[in-house]
Amino acid sequence: MHALYLGAGVVTFVVYAIDKRAARTGRHRISENTLHLLALLGGWPAAVIAQQTLRHKTAKRSFRAVFWVTAAANVIAFVALTTPVASVLRIAG
């Protein structure tokens, strides 16, 4: 599981960096939906780091709101799949 988060984080940081460069140079941008999907898939910790270090996607409130929802959804899924909560949910379902 750790390797998945590490991989998702590396990919997410690189994608944020590419999008930041595209924003600065007027090139084709990466969609916000793609950035949110990466966060949802486990890249949200790296996205937070990228947002702060690259100063990217920090001003747009609507983006940040959806971003934190995707981060929360990832944490909830992680807990549900990797803790005793998962076995309780399987028994109840």
HELIX and SHEET records of a PDB file:
HELIX    1   1 HIS A    2  THR A   25  1                                  24    
HELIX    2   2 GLU A   32  LEU A   38  1                                   7    
HELIX    3   3 ALA A   39  GLY A   43  3                                   5    
HELIX    4   4 TRP A   44  LEU A   54  1                                  11    
HELIX    5   5 ARG A   61  THR A   82  1                                  22    
HELIX    6   6 PRO A   84  ALA A   92  1                                   9    
END                                                                             
